[in-house]
Amino acid sequence: MEVINVIGRRKSAIARIYLSEGTGKVTINNKDYKEHFPTGTLQYIVMQPFTILECVGKYDVKVNLDGGGVRGQAEALRLAISRAMVQIDEENKPALKAEGLMTRDPREVERKKPGQKKARKKFQFSKR
């Protein structure tokens, strides 16, 4: 099997992954994924596609993560891994799609408008 290169995005986080057969090692920016994502919730999010497809420990993943916060990075990585698993075998898609892992979350931060305090919040109005 050759190395599969896929990208995943969430908010302003971008995850570029290189997936190959191996022992289940996930390396993020030359660090172990448990070091990069210390909480159990984020580690679960990252490993979700492997858990659903019951192939934990079969693939090595090398990741370049950039931008965003930790939660957005974890979800970007999850999308990238899901897309790579579909490239390996098209029959993986229904299981991942049923869990909602094949959808790119389109929600982004709304821009701040001029003459306002934030995106929607206005400055306090004084009648007199």
C-alpha positions in Angstrom: 0.0 0.0 0.0 1.3 3.4 -0.9 1.1 6.5 1.4 -2.2 8.3 1.2 -2.1 12.1 1.5 -5.4 13.8 2.6 -6.4 17.2 4.1 -9.1 18.0 6.7 -10.3 21.4 7.9 -12.4 22.8 10.8 -12.8 26.5 11.5 -9.2 27.8 10.9 -7.5 24.5 11.7 -5.9 22.5 8.8 -4.7 18.9 9.2 -2.6 17.4 6.4 -2.1 13.7 7.0 0.0 10.9 5.5 -1.5 7.5 6.2 0.3 4.2 5.6 0.1 0.7 6.9 1.9 0.2 10.2 1.5 -0.3 14.0 -1.0 2.4 14.9 1.4 5.2 15.6 -0.1 8.7 15.3 2.5 11.5 15.1 1.4 15.1 15.2 4.1 17.7 14.3 6.8 15.2 15.3 5.1 14.5 18.7 2.9 11.6 19.9 -0.8 12.5 19.6 -1.3 11.9 23.4 1.3 14.6 24.0 -0.4 17.0 21.6 -4.0 16.3 22.8 -3.6 15.6 26.6 -7.3 15.2 27.4 -9.1 11.9 26.8 -12.0 13.6 24.9 -9.7 15.0 22.2 -7.8 11.6 22.0 -11.2 9.9 21.5 -12.2 12.4 18.7 -8.9 11.7 16.9 -9.2 7.8 17.1 -13.0 7.8 16.3 -12.7 6.7 12.6 -10.4 3.8 13.5 -12.7 2.7 16.4 -15.8 2.7 14.2 -14.1 0.7 11.4 -12.4 -1.6 14.0 -8.9 -1.1 12.6 -7.1 0.4 15.6 -3.4 -0.3 15.3 -3.3 -1.1 11.6 -2.2 2.3 10.2 0.5 4.8 10.9 -0.6 8.5 10.6 1.9 11.4 10.2 0.1 14.7 10.7 1.0 18.4 10.0 -1.4 20.4 12.1 -1.7 24.2 11.7 -4.0 27.0 13.0 -7.1 27.0 15.2 -7.6 25.8 18.7 -7.1 22.3 20.1 -10.8 21.2 19.6 -10.8 22.5 15.9 -7.5 20.7 15.3 -8.8 17.4 16.7 -11.9 17.6 14.5 -9.9 18.6 11.4 -7.7 15.5 12.0 -10.7 13.3 12.4 -12.1 14.4 9.1 -8.8 13.9 7.3 -8.5 10.3 8.8 -12.1 9.5 7.8 -11.4 10.7 4.2 -8.2 8.6 4.0 -10.1 5.5 5.2 -12.6 6.0 2.4 -9.8 6.2 -0.1 -8.4 2.9 1.2 -11.8 1.2 0.9 -15.0 2.8 -0.5 -17.1 0.4 1.6 -16.0 2.3 4.8 -18.0 5.3 3.7 -21.5 4.3 4.9 -20.3 3.5 8.5 -18.4 6.8 8.8 -21.2 8.8 7.2 -23.8 7.4 9.6 -21.6 8.7 12.5 -21.4 12.1 10.8 -17.6 12.0 10.2 -17.6 12.6 6.4 -19.2 16.0 6.7 -17.0 19.1 6.7 -18.4 21.4 9.4 -19.0 24.7 7.6 -19.3 26.9 10.7 -16.7 29.7 10.8 -16.3 32.8 13.0 -18.4 35.7 11.7 -16.3 38.8 10.9 -16.5 42.0 13.0 -18.4 44.8 11.3 -17.3 48.5 11.3 -19.3 50.7 13.7 -20.0 47.7 16.0 -18.4 46.3 19.0 -18.3 42.7 17.7 -19.8 40.8 14.8 -23.4 41.4 16.0 -23.1 43.3 19.3 -23.6 47.0 18.9 -22.2 49.8 21.0 -24.5 50.9 23.9 -27.2 53.3 22.6 -27.8 56.5 24.5 -31.1 58.3 23.7 -30.1 61.6 25.5 
